Amino acid sequence: MPASAGSSNEPSACRRKRVLVADLEATIIENEMLDELAEFVGMRAQVAGITRRAMNGELDFAAALAQAMKADRLVYLTESGGVWDAERRLIPLVKVKDINRLIRQGVVRDGMIPKLRSCARTMARDVREIDILQPSVPGALLEAFKTGQHAGTRIVIG
């Protein structure tokens, strides 16, 4: 699967990307490589600006980065591995329109509330789907990429 939907002659900063992987909790990926990746795709200054504004609390980092990268899809790596209900059952699919209801009804709680709100903001910026995966599940990330199957929760428009 190609890394982007654009032609190979188009500058990478302008091409529509298929996927962006983000460490939502900033604890799983142990080395800072965002600057190097941004430099590689010719977006170092833009990503540095997003990082600075996010550190100042001015914007949602993942949503802004996904928008800047023109990502169709976002994969969050998080230790929770997905959205769980009050009985600790994995919710495999969540529609954006249902996020506020799930929060209001107490189906999701605690740290998942800001994660889902971030997903809603990100989906409002042309990202078509978000997977929330636990990176320690063998093959979960690869399955999400290769087959479209997911081991965690998929957030979709609707």
DSSP file (Angstrom, degrees, kcal/mol; ACC not computed):
  #  RESIDUE AA STRUCTURE BP1 BP2  ACC     N-H-->O    O-->H-N    N-H-->O    O-->H-N    TCO  KAPPA ALPHA  PHI   PSI    X-CA   Y-CA   Z-CA
    1    1 A M              0   0    0      0, 0.0   145,-0.0     0, 0.0   144,-0.0   0.000 360.0 360.0 360.0 128.0    0.0    0.0    0.0
    2    2 A P        -     0   0    0      0, 0.0    16,-0.1     0, 0.0     3,-0.0  -0.264 360.0-123.4 -65.8 155.1    1.5    3.4   -0.9
    3    3 A A  S    S+     0   0    0     14,-0.1    15,-1.4    15,-0.1    16,-0.5   0.718  90.6  17.6 -72.6 -21.1    2.3    5.9    1.8
    4    4 A S  B     -A   17   0A   0     13,-0.2    13,-0.2     2,-0.2    -1,-0.1  -0.952  67.2-126.7-146.9 166.5    0.2    8.5    0.2
    5    5 A A  S    S+     0   0    0     11,-3.0    12,-0.1    -2,-0.3    -1,-0.0   0.545  81.6  91.4 -91.0  -7.9   -2.5    9.0   -2.4
    6    6 A G  S    S-     0   0    0     10,-0.5    -2,-0.2     1,-0.1     2,-0.1  -0.245  86.8 -86.8 -83.6 173.1   -0.7   11.6   -4.4
    7    7 A S    >   -     0   0    0      1,-0.1     3,-1.1     4,-0.1    -1,-0.1  -0.371  35.1-115.3 -75.7 160.3    1.7   11.1   -7.3
    8    8 A S  T 3  S+     0   0    0      1,-0.2    -1,-0.1    -2,-0.1     4,-0.1   0.683 114.3  58.8 -71.9 -16.3    5.4   10.4   -6.7
    9    9 A N  T 3  S+     0   0    0      2,-0.1    -1,-0.2     3,-0.0     3,-0.0   0.615  86.2  94.3 -84.8 -12.8    6.3   13.7   -8.4
   10   10 A E  S <  S-     0   0    0     -3,-1.1     5,-0.1     1,-0.1    -4,-0.1  -0.598  91.0-101.2 -81.2 136.6    4.2   15.8   -5.9
   11   11 A P    >>  -     0   0    0      0, 0.0     3,-1.8     0, 0.0     4,-1.0  -0.312  30.5-124.4 -56.7 139.3    6.0   17.2   -2.9
   12   12 A S  T 34 S+     0   0    0      1,-0.3     3,-0.3     2,-0.2    30,-0.1   0.796 108.0  61.9 -61.2 -29.4    5.3   15.1    0.1
   13   13 A A  T 34 S+     0   0    0      1,-0.2    -1,-0.3    28,-0.1    29,-0.1   0.744 108.4  44.3 -67.4 -21.4    4.0   18.0    2.2
   14   14 A C  T <4 S+     0   0    0     -3,-1.8    -1,-0.2     2,-0.1    -2,-0.2   0.651  92.9  97.2 -96.9 -18.2    1.2   18.5   -0.4
   15   15 A R  S  < S-     0   0    0     -4,-1.0     2,-0.5    -3,-0.3    -7,-0.0  -0.404  81.2-111.0 -75.2 148.3    0.1   14.9   -0.9
   16   16 A R        -     0   0    0     -2,-0.1   -11,-3.0    55,-0.0   -10,-0.5  -0.683  35.3-142.9 -75.8 122.4   -2.8   13.4    0.9
   17   17 A K  E     -Ab   4  71A   0     53,-1.1    55,-1.7    52,-0.8   -13,-0.2  -0.599   6.8-147.2 -87.9 149.5   -1.5   10.8    3.4
   18   18 A R  E    S+     0   0A   0    -15,-1.4    55,-0.6     1,-0.3     2,-0.3   0.847  75.4   7.7 -82.8 -35.8   -3.4    7.6    4.1
   19   19 A V  E     - b   0  73A   0    -16,-0.5     2,-0.4    53,-0.2    -1,-0.3  -0.999  49.7-164.4-151.9 147.2   -2.5    7.2    7.8
   20   20 A L  E     - b   0  74A   0     53,-1.7    55,-2.9    -2,-0.3     2,-0.5  -0.999  16.2-150.9-130.2 130.1   -0.8    9.0   10.7
   21   21 A V  E     - b   0  75A   0     -2,-0.4     2,-0.4    53,-0.2    55,-0.2  -0.891  17.3-175.1-103.7 129.0    0.2    7.0   13.8
   22   22 A A  E     - b   0  76A   0     53,-3.3    55,-2.9    -2,-0.5     2,-1.2  -0.982  28.8-136.4-128.7 135.8    0.2    9.0   17.1
   23   23 A D  E >   - b   0  77A   0     -2,-0.4     3,-1.1    53,-0.2    55,-0.1  -0.767  24.7-169.2 -85.8  95.6    1.3    8.0   20.6
   24   24 A L  T 3  S+     0   0    0     -2,-1.2    -1,-0.2    53,-0.9    54,-0.2   0.810  82.6  40.4 -61.8 -33.9   -1.6    9.5   22.4
   25   25 A E  T 3  S-     0   0    0     52,-0.8    -1,-0.3    -3,-0.1    53,-0.1   0.481  97.9-134.5 -97.0  -2.2   -0.1    9.1   25.9
   26   26 A A  S <  S+     0   0    0     -3,-1.1    -2,-0.1     1,-0.1    52,-0.1   0.804  85.7  88.9  55.0  32.1    3.4   10.0   24.9
   27   27 A T  S    S+     0   0    0      0, 0.0    -1,-0.1     0, 0.0    51,-0.1   0.538  70.7  61.3-128.4 -18.3    4.7    7.1   26.8
   28   28 A I  S    S+     0   0    0     49,-0.2     2,-0.8     1,-0.2    50,-0.1   0.936  96.1  58.5 -82.9 -48.2    4.8    4.2   24.4
   29   29 A I  S    S-     0   0    0      1,-0.2    -1,-0.2    48,-0.1     4,-0.1  -0.756  73.9-166.2 -82.5 114.1    7.2    5.5   21.9
   30   30 A E        +     0   0    0     -2,-0.8     2,-0.4     2,-0.1    -1,-0.2   0.664  61.5  59.6 -85.2 -17.0   10.3    6.1   24.0
   31   31 A N  S    S-     0   0    0      2,-0.0     2,-0.8     0, 0.0    -2,-0.0  -0.891  83.2-119.1-114.4 146.5   12.4    8.3   21.7
   32   32 A E        +     0   0    0     -2,-0.4     4,-0.1     1,-0.2    -2,-0.1  -0.701  48.9 148.1 -81.8 112.6   11.5   11.6   20.3
   33   33 A M     >  +     0   0    0     -2,-0.8     4,-2.5     2,-0.1     5,-0.2   0.340  38.2 100.6-126.1   4.2   11.5   11.2   16.5
   34   34 A L  H  > S+     0   0    0      1,-0.2     4,-2.9     2,-0.2     5,-0.2   0.907  83.3  51.6 -60.7 -42.9    8.8   13.6   15.4
   35   35 A D  H  > S+     0   0    0      1,-0.2     4,-2.3     2,-0.2    -1,-0.2   0.914 111.3  47.6 -60.4 -42.3   11.3   16.3   14.4
   36   36 A E  H  > S+     0   0    0      2,-0.2     4,-2.1     1,-0.2    -1,-0.2   0.909 113.4  47.4 -66.3 -41.5   13.3   13.9   12.3
   37   37 A L  H  X S+     0   0    0     -4,-2.5     4,-1.7     2,-0.2    -2,-0.2   0.911 111.7  50.8 -65.1 -41.5   10.1   12.5   10.6
   38   38 A A  H  <>S+     0   0    0     -4,-2.9     5,-3.4    -5,-0.2     6,-0.5   0.902 110.4  49.5 -62.5 -41.0    8.9   16.1    9.9
   39   39 A E  H ><5S+     0   0    0     -4,-2.3     3,-1.2     4,-0.2    -1,-0.2   0.907 106.9  56.4 -62.3 -41.9   12.3   17.0    8.4
   40   40 A F  H 3<5S+     0   0    0     -4,-2.1    -1,-0.2     1,-0.3    -2,-0.2   0.857 112.5  40.2 -60.2 -38.0   12.1   13.8    6.2
   41   41 A V  T 3<5S-     0   0    0     -4,-1.7    -1,-0.3    -5,-0.1    -2,-0.2   0.325 118.0-109.0 -96.6   8.3    8.7   14.9    4.7
   42   42 A G  T < 5S+     0   0    0     -3,-1.2    -3,-0.2    -4,-0.3    -2,-0.1   0.800  91.7 105.7  75.9  29.0    9.7   18.6    4.4
   43   43 A M     >< +     0   0    0     -5,-3.4     4,-2.8    -6,-0.2     5,-0.3   0.071  29.5 123.9-127.4  24.7    7.4   19.8    7.2
   44   44 A R  H  > S+     0   0    0     -6,-0.5     4,-2.4     1,-0.2     5,-0.2   0.908  78.5  44.5 -56.9 -48.1    9.8   20.6   10.1
   45   45 A A  H  > S+     0   0    0      2,-0.2     4,-2.0     1,-0.2    -1,-0.2   0.911 115.1  48.2 -65.1 -42.3    8.8   24.2   10.5
   46   46 A Q  H  > S+     0   0    0      2,-0.2     4,-2.0     1,-0.2    -2,-0.2   0.923 114.2  45.4 -65.3 -44.1    5.1   23.5   10.3
   47   47 A V  H  X S+     0   0    0     -4,-2.8     4,-2.8     2,-0.2    -2,-0.2   0.876 110.4  54.5 -68.0 -37.4    5.3   20.6   12.8
   48   48 A A  H  X S+     0   0    0     -4,-2.4     4,-2.5    -5,-0.3    -1,-0.2   0.900 108.5  49.7 -62.0 -39.7    7.4   22.6   15.2
   49   49 A G  H  X S+     0   0    0     -4,-2.0     4,-2.3     2,-0.2    -2,-0.2   0.902 111.2  48.2 -64.5 -41.6    4.8   25.4   15.1
   50   50 A I  H  X S+     0   0    0     -4,-2.0     4,-2.5     2,-0.2    -2,-0.2   0.927 112.2  49.6 -63.4 -44.6    2.0   22.8   15.9
   51   51 A T  H  X S+     0   0    0     -4,-2.8     4,-2.5     2,-0.2    -2,-0.2   0.928 111.0  49.3 -60.2 -46.3    4.1   21.3   18.7
   52   52 A R  H  X S+     0   0    0     -4,-2.5     4,-1.3     1,-0.2    -1,-0.2   0.923 113.3  45.8 -60.3 -46.2    4.8   24.8   20.2
   53   53 A R  H  <>S+     0   0    0     -4,-2.3     5,-2.8     1,-0.2     6,-0.5   0.870 112.7  50.8 -67.2 -36.2    1.1   25.7   20.1
   54   54 A A  H ><5S+     0   0    0     -4,-2.5     3,-1.6     1,-0.2    -2,-0.2   0.904 107.5  52.9 -67.3 -40.2    0.0   22.4   21.5
   55   55 A M  H 3<5S+     0   0    0     -4,-2.5    -1,-0.2     1,-0.3    -2,-0.2   0.798 107.9  52.5 -64.8 -27.5    2.5   22.7   24.4
   56   56 A N  T 3<5S-     0   0    0     -4,-1.3    -1,-0.3    -5,-0.2    -2,-0.2   0.421 118.6-114.6 -85.3   0.4    1.0   26.1   25.1
   57   57 A G  T < 5S+     0   0    0     -3,-1.6    -3,-0.2     2,-0.2    -2,-0.1   0.680  81.4 123.8  76.4  17.9   -2.5   24.5   25.2
   58   58 A E  S   <S+     0   0    0     -5,-2.8     2,-0.3    -6,-0.2    -4,-0.2   0.701  73.1   7.7 -85.2 -20.9   -3.7   26.4   22.2
   59   59 A L  S    S-     0   0    0     -6,-0.5     2,-0.7    -9,-0.1    -2,-0.2  -0.976  80.2 -91.9-155.5 165.2   -4.7   23.4   20.1
   60   60 A D     >  -     0   0    0     -2,-0.3     4,-2.6     1,-0.2     5,-0.3  -0.752  35.8-150.4 -82.6 116.0   -5.2   19.7   20.0
   61   61 A F  H  > S+     0   0    0     -2,-0.7     4,-2.9     1,-0.2     5,-0.3   0.933  90.5  44.7 -57.5 -54.0   -1.9   18.3   18.8
   62   62 A A  H  > S+     0   0    0      1,-0.2     4,-2.6     2,-0.2    -1,-0.2   0.906 115.3  48.0 -61.9 -42.8   -3.2   15.1   17.1
   63   63 A A  H  > S+     0   0    0      2,-0.2     4,-2.1     1,-0.2    -1,-0.2   0.928 115.1  44.9 -63.5 -45.3   -6.0   16.9   15.3
   64   64 A A  H  X S+     0   0    0     -4,-2.6     4,-2.5     2,-0.2    -2,-0.2   0.896 114.6  48.3 -67.2 -40.1   -3.7   19.7   14.1
   65   65 A L  H  X S+     0   0    0     -4,-2.9     4,-2.5    -5,-0.3    -2,-0.2   0.917 111.1  50.2 -67.5 -42.6   -1.0   17.3   13.0
   66   66 A A  H  X>S+     0   0    0     -4,-2.6     5,-2.4    -5,-0.3     4,-0.6   0.901 112.5  48.1 -61.1 -40.6   -3.5   15.1   11.1
   67   67 A Q  H ><5S+     0   0    0     -4,-2.1     3,-0.8    -5,-0.2    -2,-0.2   0.931 112.4  48.0 -66.0 -45.1   -4.9   18.2    9.4
   68   68 A A  H 3<5S+     0   0    0     -4,-2.5    -2,-0.2     1,-0.3    -1,-0.2   0.869 114.2  46.7 -63.8 -35.9   -1.4   19.5    8.5
   69   69 A M  H 3<5S-     0   0    0     -4,-2.5   -52,-0.8    -5,-0.2    -1,-0.3   0.550 106.3-129.9 -81.7  -7.6   -0.4   16.0    7.2
   70   70 A K  T <<5 -     0   0    0     -3,-0.8   -53,-1.1    -4,-0.6     2,-0.2   0.909  42.0-178.6  57.1  44.0   -3.7   15.7    5.2
   71   71 A A  E   < -b   17   0A   0     -5,-2.4   -53,-0.2   -55,-0.2    -1,-0.2  -0.532  30.3-163.6 -78.7 138.5   -4.2   12.3    6.8
   72   72 A D  E    S+     0   0A   0    -55,-1.7    56,-3.0    -2,-0.2    57,-1.2   0.748  80.4  27.4 -82.1 -29.5   -7.2   10.2    5.9
   73   73 A R  E     -bc  19 129A   0    -55,-0.6   -53,-1.7    54,-0.2     2,-0.4  -0.974  64.8-159.8-141.0 145.4   -6.7    8.0    8.9
   74   74 A L  E     -bc  20 130A   0     55,-2.2    57,-2.4    -2,-0.3     2,-0.5  -0.986   3.5-159.9-128.8 137.4   -5.2    8.3   12.3
   75   75 A V  E     -bc  21 131A   0    -55,-2.9   -53,-3.3    -2,-0.4     2,-0.5  -0.974   8.2-158.7-118.4 118.2   -4.0    5.5   14.6
   76   76 A Y  E     -bc  22 132A   0     55,-3.3    57,-2.9    -2,-0.5     2,-0.6  -0.836   5.2-152.3 -93.9 128.6   -3.7    6.3   18.3
   77   77 A L  E     +bc  23 133A   0    -55,-2.9   -53,-0.9    -2,-0.5   -52,-0.8  -0.909  31.4 157.1 -98.8 118.3   -1.4    4.0   20.2
   78   78 A T    >   -     0   0    0     55,-2.8     3,-1.3    -2,-0.6    -2,-0.0  -0.996  51.9-122.8-145.6 145.6   -2.6    3.9   23.8
   79   79 A E  T 3  S+     0   0    0     -2,-0.3    55,-0.1     1,-0.3    -1,-0.1   0.768 110.1  63.1 -61.5 -25.6   -2.2    1.5   26.7
   80   80 A S  T 3  S-     0   0    0     53,-0.1    -1,-0.3     1,-0.1    54,-0.2   0.825  91.6-150.2 -69.0 -29.2   -6.0    1.2   27.0
   81   81 A G    <   -     0   0    0     -3,-1.3    53,-0.5    52,-0.4     2,-0.3   0.553  60.5 -21.4  73.9   7.5   -6.1   -0.3   23.6
   82   82 A G  S    S-     0   0    0     70,-0.2     2,-0.5    51,-0.2    51,-0.1  -0.939  92.3 -47.5 152.2-172.7   -9.6    1.1   22.8
   83   83 A V  E     -F   91   0B   0      8,-0.6     8,-3.3    -2,-0.3     2,-0.4  -0.836  51.6-166.2 -96.9 127.7  -12.8    2.4   24.3
   84   84 A W  E     -F   90   0B   0     -2,-0.5    25,-0.3     6,-0.2     6,-0.2  -0.895  12.2-133.2-116.5 142.7  -14.2    0.2   27.1
   85   85 A D    >   -     0   0    0      4,-2.5     3,-2.2    -2,-0.4    23,-0.1  -0.225  42.1 -85.4 -83.9-177.7  -17.7    0.4   28.6
   86   86 A A  T 3  S+     0   0    0      1,-0.3    -1,-0.1     2,-0.1    22,-0.1   0.741 130.6  53.3 -62.4 -24.2  -18.5    0.4   32.4
   87   87 A E  T 3  S-     0   0    0      2,-0.1    -1,-0.3    20,-0.1     3,-0.1   0.268 120.9-108.1 -93.7  11.3  -18.4   -3.4   32.5
   88   88 A R  S <  S+     0   0    0     -3,-2.2     2,-0.5     1,-0.3    -2,-0.1   0.832  70.9 144.8  64.4  36.2  -14.9   -3.4   30.9
   89   89 A R        -     0   0    0     -4,-0.0    -4,-2.5     1,-0.0    -1,-0.3  -0.893  54.4-113.4-101.7 134.9  -16.1   -4.7   27.5
   90   90 A L  E     -F   84   0B   0     -2,-0.5    -6,-0.2    -6,-0.2    -8,-0.0  -0.448  18.2-144.7 -66.6 133.1  -14.3   -3.4   24.4
   91   91 A I  E     -F   83   0B   0     -8,-3.3    -8,-0.6    -2,-0.2    63,-0.1  -0.895  13.5-167.0 -96.6 107.6  -16.5   -1.2   22.2
   92   92 A P        +     0   0    0      0, 0.0    62,-2.5     0, 0.0     2,-0.4   0.781  68.3  30.0 -71.6 -27.1  -15.2   -2.1   18.7
   93   93 A L  E     -d  154   0A   0     60,-0.2     2,-0.4   -10,-0.0    62,-0.2  -0.996  60.0-179.5-139.2 131.3  -16.9    0.7   16.8
   94   94 A V  E     -d  155   0A   0     60,-2.6    62,-2.4    -2,-0.4     2,-0.3  -0.997  18.3-144.5-129.8 128.5  -17.9    4.2   17.9
   95   95 A K  E >>  -d  156   0A   0     -2,-0.4     3,-2.0    60,-0.2     4,-0.5  -0.732  21.6-125.6 -88.7 141.4  -19.6    6.8   15.6
   96   96 A V  G >4 S+     0   0    0     60,-2.6     3,-1.5    -2,-0.3     4,-0.5   0.876 110.4  59.5 -52.9 -41.3  -18.6   10.4   16.1
   97   97 A K  G 34 S+     0   0    0      1,-0.3     4,-0.3     2,-0.1    -1,-0.3   0.703 104.1  52.5 -63.7 -17.9  -22.2   11.4   16.6
   98   98 A D  G <> S+     0   0    0     -3,-2.0     4,-2.5     1,-0.1    -1,-0.3   0.524  82.9  90.0 -94.8  -6.6  -22.4    9.0   19.6
   99   99 A I  H <X S+     0   0    0     -3,-1.5     4,-2.1    -4,-0.5     5,-0.2   0.936  88.2  45.7 -59.5 -51.1  -19.3   10.3   21.5
  100  100 A N  H  > S+     0   0    0     -4,-0.5     4,-3.0     1,-0.2    -1,-0.2   0.886 113.4  51.0 -61.5 -38.1  -21.2   12.9   23.6
  101  101 A R  H  > S+     0   0    0     -4,-0.3     4,-2.6     2,-0.2     6,-0.3   0.917 108.4  51.4 -64.5 -43.3  -23.9   10.5   24.5
  102  102 A L  H  <>S+     0   0    0     -4,-2.5     5,-1.7     2,-0.2     6,-1.4   0.880 114.7  43.8 -61.4 -37.8  -21.4    7.9   25.6
  103  103 A I  H ><5S+     0   0    0     -4,-2.1     3,-1.4    -5,-0.2    -2,-0.2   0.945 113.7  49.7 -70.7 -49.0  -19.8   10.5   27.8
  104  104 A R  H 3<5S+     0   0    0     -4,-3.0    -2,-0.2     1,-0.3    -3,-0.2   0.871 111.8  48.4 -58.7 -39.7  -23.0   11.8   29.2
  105  105 A Q  T 3<5S-     0   0    0     -4,-2.6    -1,-0.3    -5,-0.2    -2,-0.2   0.486 112.4-118.7 -81.7  -2.8  -24.4    8.4   30.0
  106  106 A G  T < 5S+     0   0    0     -3,-1.4    -3,-0.2    -4,-0.2    -2,-0.1   0.652  75.6 130.3  75.6  14.0  -21.1    7.4   31.8
  107  107 A V  S   <S+     0   0    0     -5,-1.7     2,-0.4    -6,-0.3    -4,-0.2   0.914  77.9  33.6 -65.6 -41.5  -20.4    4.6   29.4
  108  108 A V  S    S+     0   0    0     -6,-1.4     2,-0.3    -9,-0.1    -2,-0.2  -0.905  82.6 169.0-112.2 146.3  -16.9    5.9   29.0
  109  109 A R    >   +     0   0    0     -2,-0.4     3,-1.8   -25,-0.3     4,-0.3  -0.817  35.1   9.5-142.4 178.0  -15.1    7.6   31.8
  110  110 A D  T >  S+     0   0    0     -2,-0.3     3,-1.4     1,-0.3    -2,-0.0  -0.096 121.7   3.3  53.3-129.5  -11.9    9.0   33.2
  111  111 A G  T 3> S+     0   0    0      1,-0.3     4,-0.9     2,-0.2    -1,-0.3   0.647 122.8  67.4 -68.0 -16.1   -9.0    9.3   30.7
  112  112 A M  H <> S+     0   0    0     -3,-1.8     4,-2.7     1,-0.2    -1,-0.3   0.752  86.5  71.1 -76.5 -21.6  -11.0    8.1   27.7
  113  113 A I  H <> S+     0   0    0     -3,-1.4     4,-2.3    -4,-0.3     5,-0.2   0.961 101.6  40.7 -60.6 -53.9  -13.2   11.2   27.8
  114  114 A P  H  > S+     0   0    0      0, 0.0     4,-2.2     0, 0.0    -1,-0.2   0.854 114.1  55.3 -65.3 -29.9  -10.4   13.6   26.5
  115  115 A K  H  X S+     0   0    0     -4,-0.9     4,-2.1     2,-0.2    -2,-0.2   0.938 110.1  44.5 -64.9 -45.3   -9.3   11.0   24.1
  116  116 A L  H  X S+     0   0    0     -4,-2.7     4,-2.4     2,-0.2    -1,-0.2   0.881 111.9  52.3 -68.0 -36.8  -12.7   10.7   22.5
  117  117 A R  H  X S+     0   0    0     -4,-2.3     4,-2.3    -5,-0.2    -1,-0.2   0.905 108.9  50.9 -64.0 -39.2  -13.2   14.4   22.5
  118  118 A S  H  X S+     0   0    0     -4,-2.2     4,-2.6     2,-0.2    -2,-0.2   0.903 108.4  52.5 -61.5 -41.3   -9.8   14.6   20.6
  119  119 A C  H  X S+     0   0    0     -4,-2.1     4,-2.8     2,-0.2    -2,-0.2   0.919 108.3  50.5 -60.3 -43.8  -11.1   12.0   18.2
  120  120 A A  H  X S+     0   0    0     -4,-2.4     4,-1.3     2,-0.2    -2,-0.2   0.920 112.1  46.6 -62.0 -44.1  -14.3   14.1   17.5
  121  121 A R  H  < S+     0   0    0     -4,-2.3     4,-0.2     1,-0.2    -1,-0.2   0.907 113.6  49.2 -63.9 -40.7  -12.2   17.2   16.9
  122  122 A T  H ><>S+     0   0    0     -4,-2.6     3,-1.7     1,-0.2     5,-1.0   0.904 108.0  52.6 -66.4 -41.7   -9.8   15.3   14.6
  123  123 A M  H ><5S+     0   0    0     -4,-2.8     3,-0.8     1,-0.3    -1,-0.2   0.777 100.6  62.9 -66.3 -25.3  -12.7   13.8   12.6
  124  124 A A  T 3<5S+     0   0    0     -4,-1.3    -1,-0.3     1,-0.3    -2,-0.2   0.564  95.4  64.5 -73.5  -6.8  -14.1   17.3   12.1
  125  125 A R  T < 5S-     0   0    0     -3,-1.7    -1,-0.3    -4,-0.2    -2,-0.1  -0.188 127.9 -85.8-112.2  39.4  -10.8   18.0   10.2
  126  126 A D  T < 5S+     0   0    0     -3,-0.8     2,-0.5     1,-0.3    -3,-0.2   0.499  82.6 138.3  75.0   7.0  -11.3   15.6    7.3
  127  127 A V      < -     0   0    0     -5,-1.0    -1,-0.3     1,-0.1   -54,-0.2  -0.742  39.3-159.2 -78.7 130.6   -9.8   12.5    9.0
  128  128 A R        +     0   0    0    -56,-3.0    29,-0.8    -2,-0.5     2,-0.3   0.782  63.3   3.7 -87.6 -29.0  -12.1    9.7    7.9
  129  129 A E  E     -cE  73 156A   0    -57,-1.2   -55,-2.2    27,-0.2     2,-0.4  -0.992  55.2-156.2-158.2 151.7  -11.4    7.1   10.6
  130  130 A I  E     -cE  74 155A   0     25,-2.2    25,-3.7    -2,-0.3     2,-0.4  -0.995   6.9-158.0-130.2 132.1   -9.4    6.7   13.8
  131  131 A D  E     -cE  75 154A   0    -57,-2.4   -55,-3.3    -2,-0.4     2,-0.6  -0.930   4.4-156.6-106.8 135.6   -8.2    3.4   15.3
  132  132 A I  E     +cE  76 153A   0     21,-3.0    21,-1.8    -2,-0.4     2,-0.3  -0.956  28.9 169.5-109.3 113.0   -7.3    3.3   19.0
  133  133 A L  E     -c   77   0A   0    -57,-2.9   -55,-2.8    -2,-0.6   -52,-0.4  -0.864  39.1-126.4-127.0 155.3   -5.0    0.3   19.5
  134  134 A Q    >   -     0   0    0    -53,-0.5     3,-1.8    -2,-0.3     6,-0.2  -0.913  19.7-149.8 -98.1 119.5   -2.7   -1.1   22.2
  135  135 A P  T 3  S+     0   0    0      0, 0.0     4,-0.2     0, 0.0     6,-0.2   0.702  91.2  66.3 -67.1 -17.4    0.8   -1.4   20.7
  136  136 A S  T 3  S+     0   0    0      2,-0.1   -57,-0.0     3,-0.1    -3,-0.0   0.597  75.5  99.0 -80.3  -8.7    1.6   -4.4   22.9
  137  137 A V  S X  S-     0   0    0     -3,-1.8     3,-2.0     1,-0.1     4,-0.4  -0.697  89.1-112.9 -77.1 116.6   -1.1   -6.6   21.1
  138  138 A P  T 3  S-     0   0    0      0, 0.0    -2,-0.1     0, 0.0    -1,-0.1  -0.256  91.4  -3.5 -56.3 125.8    0.9   -8.6   18.6
  139  139 A G  T 3> S+     0   0    0     -4,-0.2     4,-2.9     1,-0.1     5,-0.2   0.420  92.1 124.2  78.6  -1.2    0.1   -7.7   15.1
  140  140 A A  H <> S+     0   0    0     -3,-2.0     4,-2.1     1,-0.2    11,-0.2   0.925  77.3  42.3 -61.0 -46.8   -2.6   -5.1   15.9
  141  141 A L  H  > S+     0   0    0     -4,-0.4     4,-1.8     2,-0.2    -1,-0.2   0.922 115.9  49.1 -67.0 -43.7   -1.0   -2.2   14.1
  142  142 A L  H  > S+     0   0    0      1,-0.2     4,-3.2     2,-0.2     5,-0.3   0.906 110.6  50.9 -62.2 -42.4   -0.1   -4.4   11.1
  143  143 A E  H  X>S+     0   0    0     -4,-2.9     4,-2.0     1,-0.2     5,-1.1   0.904 107.4  53.6 -61.6 -41.4   -3.6   -5.8   10.9
  144  144 A A  H  <5S+     0   0    0     -4,-2.1     4,-0.3    -5,-0.2    -1,-0.2   0.885 116.8  38.7 -61.1 -37.9   -5.1   -2.3   10.9
  145  145 A F  H  <5S+     0   0    0     -4,-1.8    -2,-0.2    -5,-0.1    -1,-0.2   0.938 122.6  37.5 -76.9 -48.9   -2.9   -1.3    8.0
  146  146 A K  H  <5S+     0   0    0     -4,-3.2    -3,-0.2    -5,-0.2    -2,-0.2   0.906 133.3  14.8 -75.8 -43.4   -3.0   -4.5    5.9
  147  147 A T  T  <5S-     0   0    0     -4,-2.0    -3,-0.2    -5,-0.3    -1,-0.1   0.582  90.8-120.2-112.7 -12.8   -6.5   -5.8    6.2
  148  148 A G  S   <S+     0   0    0     -5,-1.1    -4,-0.2     1,-0.3     2,-0.1   0.393  71.9 130.5  83.0  -5.2   -8.5   -2.9    7.7
  149  149 A Q        -     0   0    0     -6,-0.8     2,-0.4     2,-0.0    -1,-0.3  -0.438  43.4-153.7 -75.9 156.5   -9.3   -5.1   10.7
  150  150 A H        -     0   0    0      2,-0.1     4,-0.1    -2,-0.1    -9,-0.1  -0.988  24.0-161.1-137.8 146.8   -8.8   -3.7   14.1
  151  151 A A  S    S+     0   0    0     -2,-0.4    -1,-0.1   -11,-0.2   -18,-0.1   0.536  85.5  32.9 -98.9 -10.3   -8.1   -5.1   17.6
  152  152 A G  S    S-     0   0    0    -12,-0.1     2,-0.4     1,-0.1   -70,-0.2   0.206 110.6 -44.4-112.8-127.9   -9.2   -2.0   19.5
  153  153 A T  E     - E   0 132A   0    -21,-1.8   -21,-3.0   -72,-0.1     2,-0.5  -0.935  42.5-152.3-115.6 136.7  -11.8    0.6   18.8
  154  154 A R  E     -dE  93 131A   0    -62,-2.5   -60,-2.6    -2,-0.4     2,-0.5  -0.933   6.8-153.8-107.7 129.3  -12.5    2.2   15.4
  155  155 A I  E     +dE  94 130A   0    -25,-3.7   -25,-2.2    -2,-0.5     2,-0.3  -0.893  22.7 178.2-101.2 128.2  -14.0    5.7   15.4
  156  156 A V  E     -dE  95 129A   0    -62,-2.4   -60,-2.6    -2,-0.5   -27,-0.2  -0.871  34.2 -95.3-130.2 161.2  -15.9    6.5   12.3
  157  157 A I              0   0    0    -29,-0.8   -29,-0.0    -2,-0.3   -33,-0.0  -0.454 360.0 360.0 -68.0 144.3  -18.0    9.3   10.8
  158  158 A G              0   0    0     -2,-0.1    -1,-0.2   -63,-0.1   -63,-0.1   0.379 360.0 360.0 139.3 360.0  -21.7    9.0   11.4
